[in-house]
Amino acid sequence: SPTQSSWSGDAGSGDGDPTSPPETQRSVLCKDNNLPVVQFSSQKYFCIEYEKQVALEVLRLQTNGKSSRIKWTTKDHTAVSGCNYVAASGFLEFGPDEFEKQLHVKIIDDVNWGGMLEFHVLLEPETADNCTIGEYLHTARVQRIDDEIFPTDKYREQILSGHPHEVGAFHLLIEYFRMNMSDPTIRKGTFKLFALGQFRNMVYITTLCTNIFLVDSVLVRAEKFDEEGKLLKQLSMLLAIVGVSVVTTGMLHYLDRMKFTWGVTGRSRMKLMCGLTEAFLNYTAASRNKVANSGELMTAMSADTDLLIKAGYMSFVEIVRLLGKVVMCIVFQASAPRLFGASKTALTSVTMALFPVFMAIIISARLKVTKEALERRMEKYCAIQHNVADVVSNFRLIADYGRRWDFMRKHESVVADYSGSDRDVLLTLETNGYYVRWLTCIFLGIFVVVAGMDVIEGHMSTGVFLTCLRVLSSFGSIWAQIYAACLNALNTAPSLERIIKYINMESDSLDRMAWGREQRLRNVSLSEGFRKNASSLSAGGSPFDTVSIEIKMLTVVLGRDLSGGKPNCLQTVLLFKHLCIQQGMLVSLVGHSGHGKSSLLRLLGGAVLPTTRDSKHTPRTVDGLSGQGSYFVPSHLRVMHCTAEPMFIRRGLLANLRFGHKSPDSDDCSVERIKQVLEKLGVSAKVLLLLDHENRNEMQDPLVWQNALSSSDKQLLHVARALISNPDVICLHTPTRYQSNKVAHRVFTALREFVDQRGLCVSASDNDKMKRRPTTCIMTCTKTEAIEISNEVYEVYDGGIERVNKDNDGHFQISAEYSD
């Protein structure tokens, strides 16, 4: 089956985030403390389309000695059932001592590129028997990895090696057209456009025939008629001709309006833009570094996609229409003399046969010059994009160092270069156009002389002569339009090559799939161990809450391998001998700068992957981080990685604070709780005032807050957003970097409460606390207070990591140089 997907954001928008349950279901999530909680073992699963099926593990976190039963079902998102996967549903039944079950969903393989598509598998709370579904992992996101490349696999080797230009512009465009035609919506709309184009050509031929009839059979003979009946007959003919014109114009008007609803350009744009965005969001760090602040990527995501669709694919549609018009003109010229009683002349046939030959010669002669001019212009255009991105992203640096003038001069230079290249392109295209005009002028001159003599001698009627003259004139115009359409399509070749480059850059999806499956297999083995010892497990508690985060003998290489596998000065080797963090702990990482604290935190937070292995089982670099050894983060834990530098999206303050939560309209994201979290962290009164204004819709500019707050408040908001999302594990980089000791104390107190109460600003009753999963906080910090309130402290140094012990007084034996 051809790939059919819906990139539209409307899918799943009825209940907010795709992992959010319907409003009617939220009231039954994790409310009964006596029932076992059933949830997926991970919030995200990966599969490759050729694998035929994907397995999802469902965990029962507790047991009460009874069997449990719940129904699951699939739901479309960007993947469509019947095209990308097989819709399924069923029941899972857990025995009295079972903690894990698997369900399977069949995957449909295809040969067309469609990007990474996603569907969901839901646990239905209303069908739960002796269980309740988890508050967060009740919905699994299954991402189907496409094993084809964009646009097709025909030139896979050249594209993946980074040399699509070796294929040639024409062949790449053909493959792009093939890819578009593989989409049912685009294919159906394209055939409709083909039909509309040929209908327009038929209207043109009908108009030609009507003009001959009007000149030769109506207006000329009307002078000889003096009888009233014959005059009325001629009048009716004129009215009929007008009626035909009105009807065809009305039909064209209706069809030209309807063509915008056929979804060709919209669907094509959705596939390209969303494909580029999805590719970027799944890049490896090495791939992202290649496009950091890249004007080319912005050009590819915006201007290139529109150019490729409007000037590329739609030019293909226009060429098909024009070729149909050429055929109809040839048929008309061959049949018109016989139909309208004129003698045949071989001149028109010879003209129509020679015209495309000379056109092919012109195109081949001017192709190289035109392509080079177009490529130079696109290169200069990208230079403008690079410069603009550089200025926008580095404005503060430019202003602080007084370099505005230098950057203006640089921008003037790149704009001047682009203007020069654009002038060359316009000159080249204008010259190409005049070659076609001169060719048309020569053939028309010959026809006027030869066919004009036939009219004078009475061998051809005036109507046929004028119509054939119009056809020949339009014949040259048609070939000029075909030539222009070919040039338009050729003009999109650099854009297509750029899109191909960025869509097919290296992704970490396969690595994340392999790593996630490894973690889930560990969960399965743990579940089997729990089943065998079910009789000894404590009632009410979950054995999964006792599972630790572990690193054992993990050798990590930081930095890119620039020397073919040999050690180099840009790499640092760390040996993580043993790291074991129990759930429900507050852990601090200390050590000198540059010795791996942040890298370890990124590893624990899932921002980078520990290792992947090739067919020889040797480690290779992934995201600048490679290693070998044992690394385990339980897959059912929701891990939040919080960077050192505050980051915000271009939305309002409230939307940013709710950004990390899967259900923005839940009680966890209420304005009251958000205010409580902010107050505990010690944000300024200005932040609370801005929040009140936004909540009452009194803020005219929802983005004004981002420029109105201090660095201290921004960092507190950055931490607050992570705490509001209620993760199971939170990894914080220096959460008090910009804070005074007073505010830092409040931050550490809040983090301690987050761990002790299994959430911040939540119900503190023992009964409600037991319903929540243990929460863990891992942070890097140099403040003494952070170290003292921690359950465990690990020292990261150049070459390894070790657990810090406590002295007889209960204080961590840590060097004073690591703290203030």
N, C-alpha and C positions, 0 to 999 in steps of 0.2 A: 504494500500500500504506500502511496506517496506520503511524505511527511506533511502532517497538518497540525499546526500549533496555533495557539492564541497568545500573542505577546502582549495583548491588551492588559492594562492594569485593572480592568473591571473584574477579571476572574478572581473570585474570592473576596472582592471588595465589600460584599454585603456584610461581612462580619469583621471588617478591619483587617488585621494581620492574618495571613493564612493559617497561623497556628492558634488563632483565637477561637474559642468555642462560640456557638450562637448564644445570644443573650439568655435564651431560655435554659441553656445547659449550665451556665455558670453557677447557678444556685445548688447544683448537686455535686460539685467538685470537692472532693476531700472534706466532706462535712461530718461524716460519721467516723469517729476515731476507732470504733470497734471493728470496722470492715477493712479488709486488706486493700491496699492501693495498687491499682493496675495501671501501668504506663509503658510507653515504648522505651527501649534501652538507649535510644539516642533521638535527638530532635531532627537529625538529618541523615539520610542514607544515600549512597551513590550506587549506580550500576551503569555498565556499558551496554549499549543497545544490542550487541551481538550475544550477550549472556543469556538471553531468552527469558530469564526470570530474576527477580530480586527477592531476597529473604529479609524479613524484618523480625526482630526479636521483641517480644512483649514480656515485661517483667511483672511479677507479683511481689511487691516489696515485703509483705508480711504474710503470715499464715495463721489461721485460727482453728486449724484442724478440720476444716470443711472444704468442699470443692467450690470453685468459683467459675462463673461463666459470663462472657461478654461478647457482643457482636462488633465486628469491624467492617468497614466499607471504604472503597476508594472514591476519590473526588477529583475531577479535572481541575487543573490550574493552567499552566502554559502547555502542558501535554494533554492530548485529547484521546479519550478512550476510543478504541477501535482503530486508531491510526498509529498511536505511539505506545499504547499499552492496552491490556485487556481488562476492562472493568470487572471488579470482583468484590465479593463480600462473603462473610462467613462468621462462625462462632469459634471462640477459643475457650477451651475447658481446662481449667487447672485442677489437678488432683489435690487431695488434702495436703500433700507434702511437696508440691511442685511450685517452683519459683520462676520458671521461664518456659515460654512457648514461641514457636515460630509460625509465621504466616508467609505465603508466597504470592507474588503478583507477576503474571507473565508480561514480558516486554516484547514489543513488536519491532523487529529489525527492518530497516529500509536502506536504500542506496542513495538517499538525498540528504544534503546538509540541512540541518534545522536548528543548530545550536544546542545548548544544554536546556532541556525541557524538564518541567517539574509537575508532578502530581502528588496528591496527598492521600494518606491513609488515616482514617479517623476511628477512634473508639467511641461507640455510642453509649452515653451514660444511662439513657433510659432503658437499655437492655441489660444493665449490670445486675448480676445475681450473686449475692454474697461478696461484693467488692464495690469499690468506687474508683473512678478514674483520677489520675494525677492532675494536679492543677495546671501544670505546664506541659508535660510530655504526653498529652492525650491525642495529639495530632503529629504524625510523622511526615516530613517533607522528603520525597523521593526524587532525586535529581538524576535524570537519564542523560548520560554522557554520550554525545554524538561521536562516532569513530570516523566519520567523514570530515573532510576539510572544506573550507569555503574557497571557490564556489562548488567545485566537484573534485573527485579524486583522480581525474584524468592526468593532471600534471602535478601529482602529489609530491614527487621527489624534488622538483624544481622549486615548488612553493615552500615546502618545509625547510629547504636549504637556504631560504632567504633570497632566491633569485627568480622571482616571477617574471621579470623583464626578459629572461631568456626564452620564455614561451612565445612571446609576441603579443601585441595588443589585440590583434584580430582574434586569435585563438582564445585569449582570456575572456574577451567579450562574448564570444560564442558560448563558452562554458557558463558565464553568468546568465545569459539568456536561457540556457538549458535549465539551470538551477531555478530560475524564476518560473519557468513553465512547469516545473515539477510540483509547484504549489497549486492545489485545486482552485483556490480563490483567484489567484493571479491568472492561471490558465483559462478559467472560465471567462474572466473579464477581458483577457487578451483576445480570445476568439470573438467576443462581442465587438471589440474595437475593430478587429479585422472585418467583420460583417458590416459595421457602420462605415468603414472606409470604402468598401466595395459598393455599398449603397450610394455613397456620395459620388463615386465614379459613374455609376449608372445614371444618376441625376444629371451629371455633366454630359454624358452621351445623349440622353433624352433631350436635353436643351439644344444640343447641336442639331439633332434631327428635327426638332420643332422649328428652329431658325430656318433651316432649308425649306421646310414645308411652308413656313410663313412668307418667305421671300419669293419662292417660285410658284406656289400653288394658291396663295391667298391674296397677297397684296398686288402682285403683277396682274393677275387675271381679273381682279375686281374692277379695273378700268373698263373692261369690255362688257360688263353686265349692266343692263338697264332695267331688267325686270325686278319687281319688288321681292318676289320669292327667292330669287337667287341672291339678292343682297342680304336678305334675312339669313340665308344659309351661311354666307360668308361671315356675317356677324356672329352666328352661333359658333363657327369655327374659332373666331378670335376669342370669344368667351371661354371656349373649351381650353384653348392654349393658356389663357390667364388662370383658369381653374386648376390645370395641371401644375402650373408654377406655384400657386398658393398652397396646394396640397403637399407638394414635395418640400416646400419651405417649412411648412408646419411640422412635417415629419422630422426634418432635419433639426428643427428647433427643439422638439421633444427629445430626440435621441441624444443631441449634444448636451442637454441638461441631465439626462439619465446616465451618461457615461461617467459622471463624477461619483455615482453611487455604486459603480461596479468594483471598486476596491483595488484597482491595479496599482496606482501610485501609493495609496495609503498602506496597503499590505506590504508592498516592496519596501517602503520607507520603514515600516515597523520591523521587518526582518533585519534590515541592515543596521539601523540605529540600536535596536535592542540587542542584536548580535554583537555589536562592538562594545556596548556597555557591559553585557554579560561576560564577554571575553576579558575586559579590563578588570572586572571585579574578581576574576579567578586567575589573574596573572600570578606567576611566581614573583618574588621580590626582585629577581634579576630582570624579569621582563618589565616590571614597573619602573625600575631604575633607568631603563632605556628610554622610557617615554615620559619621565618626570619633567613637568613644566614644558611639555612638548606641544608646540603649536600645531604640529602635524596631526596629532591625535585629535585635537579639537576640530581641525579642518576635516578630518575623516568622519567624525561624528556628526558634523553639521553640513558644511558646504559640499563635501564630496558625495555624501549620500543623495542629496537633492540633485546634484549635477549628474550622477550616474543614472538616476531614475528618469529625470526629465529629458536630459540630452543624450542619454545612452539607450535605455530600454524603450523609451517612447519614440526615439528615432528609428529603432528597429520596427516598431508598429507603423510608423510613417513610411518607411521604405517599402514595406509590404503593400501599403495602400497605393503608393506611387507606381510600383511595378504593375499592380493590377490596372492602374490607369493607362500605363504604356500598352499593355495587352489590349485593352478596350479601344485605344486610339488606333492601334494597328488594324484591328478587326473593322473598325469604322471606316478607315481609309480604304480598305480592301473591298468593302461592301457598299459604300455610299454611292459610287458612280452607277452601279447596277440598280440599286434601289431607287435612285432619283433620275434615271434615264440619261446619264452623262457618259461620255466615252472614258475608258480607263487610261490612265497614264502610269508609266513605270517609274516616273520621277519620285512620286511620294514613297513608293515601296523602297527604292534605292536610298532615299534620304533617311528613312526610318531604320534601314539596315546599317547604314554607315555611321549614323549618329552615335550609337552606343560604343562602336569600335573606337572612334576618335575620343570619346569620353574616357574610355579605359586607358588610352594612351596618356591623356592629360593627367588622370588620377595617379597612374604609376609614376609619371615623371615628377609630379609635385608632392608625392606622398612623404618622402624623406624630409624635404624642406619644411613641410607643414608640421610634421610630427615633432621635429627638433624645436621649432618655434613654440609649439604648444607646451612641450616639456620645460623649456626655459621659463616660460611665463608661470607655470605651476610651481617651479622651483623658487622663483622670486616671490610668489604669493605666500608660500610656506615660510619664507624668510621673514615676511611681515608678521605672520602669525607667531613665529618664534619670538620676535622682538617684542610684540605686544604682551605675550605671556611673561616674558622676562621683566618688563616694566611693571606690570600689574602685581606680580608675585614679589618683586623686590623694591617696591616703592619706598618703604621706610628706609632701607639701606641707601637708596639713591638720594633721598632727601637729606638724610643725616650727614652724608659725606659731600653734599653740594655738587652732585654729578648730574643734575637735571639737564644742563646744557649739553653735556657729552651724549646723553641718551637721545636728546632731541636731534642732534647732528647725525647720530647713527640711524635714527628712524627716518630722517629725511633721505639719507643715502639709500636705505632699502626700498623706500617708496619710489625714489627716482629710478632705481634699477627695475622695479616692477613696471613702472610706467613705460620705460624703454622697451621691455620685453612685450608688454601689451601692445605697444605701437607696432612692433615687428609682426605680431600675430595678426593684427587688423590689416596691415599692409599685405601680408601673405594671403589672407583670405579674400581680400578685395581683388588681388591679382588673379587668384584662382577663379573667382566669379567672372571676371572679364574674359578669361579663356573660353568659358562656356558661352558667354554672350557673343563673342566674335564667331564662334562656331555656328551658333543659331543664326546670326546675321548673314553669314555666307550661304547657308542652305536656303534661307528664306529668299535671298536675292535671286538665286538660281531658279527657285520655284516661281517667283513672281514673273520672271521673264518668260519661262517656258509655258506655264499654265495660263498666263495672261494672253499669250498668242492663241491658245485653244479657245478662250472665251471670245476673243475678237473674231476668230474664224467660225464660231458657233458650235464648236465641239464640246463645250462645257458651259453649264448655266452659271449665271452670276452668283446664285445662292450656294451652289456646290463649291465654286471657286473661293468665295469669301469664307465658307465654313472650313474648307481644307486649309486655307491660309491661317485661319485661327487655330486649327488643330496642330499644324506644323509649328506655329509660334509657341503654342502651349507645350508642344512636344519638347522643344528646347528648354522651356521653363521647367518641365517635369524633370528632365535630366539634371538641370541645375539644382533643383530641390533635392534630388537623390544624392547628388554630389555634396550638397550642404549637410544633408542628414548623415551621410557617411563621415564627414568631417566632424560633425557634432559628436557622433559616437566615438570617433578617434580621439576627440578632445577629452573624453572621460577616461581614457586608458591610464593616465597617471593617477587619477582618483581611484580607479578600480585596483591598481597595484597597491596603493596605500591602504585601502580597506582590506585587501587580502593579507597584507603584512600584519596589520594590527589584530584582525580577527583570529589569525592562525599563530599568534605568538604563544610561547610556552605557558601552559597552564598548570596549576598545582592540583587540579581535580582528581587525576589518577592517583597522585600521592596521598591526597586526603582520603580517597576511597580505600586505598590499601591500609593506611594507618587506622582509619575508623573500624575496618573489619578486624584488624588485629586486636584493637581494644575490646570490641564486642565479643570476640572469641574468648578473651580472658573473662569477660562477664559470664559467658555461658559455662565455663569451667567452674567459676565460683558458684553459680546457681546449682550445678550438680553437687558440689560439696555441701551447699546448704540443704539440699534435698536429703542427702544421706544422713545429715545430723539434725534433721528437722525437730526431732523430739527433744533435743537439748537447747534449742533456741528459746530466748526469752519471749514471753507473750507480749504482743503489742509493738515491740520494737522491730525495726527492719534490719536483717543481717547485712543488707547492702550498705547501711550506714557505717559499718565497721571496716569497710574496704578502704585501703590507704592509697594515696598518690605516691608512686614509687619511681625512683630512678636508681639503677644499679649499673655500675661500671660502664657508664656512657661516655665515650670519647667524642668530643665535639670539636669541630674545626670551624672557627669563626673567620669570615672573610671569603672572598671569591678565589677560586683556583685559577690562577693566571699563568701557571707554569707546567701545564700538562701533568698534574698529579704530584709534582715535586713541591716540597715546602718552600714558602716564599715569605718575604718580610711583611706582606699584607695579611697574613693568616696567624691566628692565635689558637693554640690547642689547649682545651680544657678537659680534665678527667673528673667526671662526677662519680665518685666512688659509690656513695650511697646517700640517698635522700628519701626519707619516708615521712610523709605528712598525713597524720590522721585527720579525718573529717571532724569539723567542729573546733579547729585550732586557729590561733592567730600566730602567724609565723613572720619573722623579719629576716631579711637577707642583708648582710653587711659586707663591706670589703672596699678596697680601693677602686677608684674610677678606672674603667677600662679593663677590669679583670673578669667581667662576665656576669655581673648581677642582672643587668637588664636583659641580656641574652637568655639567661636562665628563666627569668620571669616571662619573657616572650614565648619560650618553649613550653612552660607550664600553662600559659594562657592560650595556647593554640595559635598564636600569631605566626609561628613558624613550625615546621615539622622537624622531627628529630632525624629521620633518615629514610631513604628509599634504597632499594638494591636492584642492580641489573641482573641479567641472566647468569652472571658469574658470582652473584652474591657478594659483590664488593660495594661499599658505600659510595655514593656520589653526592655532590653538593645539591642541596635543595634550599632555596631561599637564602643562600649564603650560609647555611648551617647544615653540616653533615656529621654523622656519627654512627656508632655501632654499640650495642649493649641492650639493656632492658629499660623500657620507658612505659609507664602505665598511668593513665588518667581514666578512671571509670567513665565509660561512655554515657551513663545516665546522668552524670553531673553536668549542670549548666554552668559553663565557665565564662566569666567576663574578664576580658583583658582591657585595662584602663591605662592609656599611655601617659607619659610624663607631661607632655604639652597639652593644654586644654584644646579641644576641638569641638566645633559646633556646626550644625547644618544651617542652611539659610531658611530658617523658620522662626516662629515665635519662641519666647522663653519657655512657655508651658510645653510646647511640642518637643523642644530639646530635652526637657527634664523627663518626659514620658517616652523618649525615643527608644530606650533600652528595654521597655516592657512589651510583651507580646499582646497584651490586652489593654490599650490605652484608656479605655473607659471602665476599667475594673476599680474595685475599692483601693487596691494598692496604688493607683495613680490618681486618687482623688486630690483635689486642691488642698484639703485639710491635711492629709498625710504628707504631701509634698512640703507644705509650710513647716510641719513638725520636723521633717528631716533637715530642711535648710536652717531652722533655728538651732537644732542640735549641733550642726556643723559651725555655727557662728557667722553666717553670712551677714552682710551689712543691711541696714534698714532700707537702703535704696533698692536692693534686690527684691525684698518683700513688697515694697511699694509698686515696683514694676510688675510683679506677678499679679497683684490685686488689680492694677489697671488693665492688664491683658485679660484677666479672667472676667472683667466686667465689660470687655470690648471697648475700652476707652482709649486704647493705644492706636493712634493713626498709622504709625509705621511699626509693624511687628518686628523689624530688624534693628530698631534704634538701640535696643538694649546691648547689642554686641559691641557697640562703640562707647557705651556709657559706663561700663563696669571696669573696675581695676583688675590687675592680674591676679590678685588674691581672691577676689570674688569669682573670677572665671575658673580658677582651679577648684574652688569649693563647689561650684556648680558642676564641674566635670566629675568630681567624686560623688556628689549627690545623685547625679543621673545613674551612676553604676549601682548605688545603694538602693535607689527607688526600684530598680529592675528586679531586686530580690534574687540574685544568682546563688547557686550552690557554692561556687568558688569565685572569689574576686581577686585579681592580680593587679596590684597598684604600684605604679612607679612613683616614688618620692611624693606621696600625697600632700606633704606639708612644705614643699620647696619654697613657696612664696609667702608662707604664713609666719606670723609672730609666735612666740612661745605660748601666749594666751590662746590664740586661735588653734594652734597645733594641739594643745591639750584637749580642746573640745573635739577636734577631729579624731584623736586617738581614743577618747572616751566613746565616741559614736561607733568607731570600728570595734571596740571591745563589746559594746552592747549588741552590735550586729552579729557577732560570733556567739555571745552568750545566750541571746534571746532568739537565735535563728532568724534574724531579721531585725531591721531598724524601724522603730515607731510602729510596732505590731503588738497584738495582744500579748501581755506578759503572763497570763494565767498558765499554769502547768498543763492543763488539758489542751489549750490551744497550741501551746509550744510543742507538744508531742505530735501534733498533726503535721508540723513542718519538718522538713529535712534539715539535717545539720548544715550550718554554713561555715565556710572556711575563708580566711583572709590571708593572703601572702603579699608582702610588700617589701620594697626597698626603702630604707630610711636611715638617716644618720643621727637622729635625735635620740638622746638617752631615754626619754620617756617612752618612746616607741619600743625600745628594746626591753624595758622593764615590764611593760604590760603584755609582752608576747609570751605565748606558751612555749615557743621554741625559737631559737636563733641559729642561723647557719652562716658561717663565714665563707665567702667566695673569694678565692685568691688566684693568683696567676698559676694555673695548672690544676686546680681542683676545688673541692668544696668539702667542708667538714662541719659537723654539728658542734655547737658551742655548749659546754657544760656549765653548771652553776657551782658557785662556791658554797662554803658552809653557811653563809648568810642568805642563801637563796638568790644571789645576784649572778647574772651571766658573766663568766670570765672572758671579757672582751677587751681588746686593746683600746685605750682612750682615744687613739687617733681616728677610730671609726665613728666617733660620736662627738657631740658638742658638750 
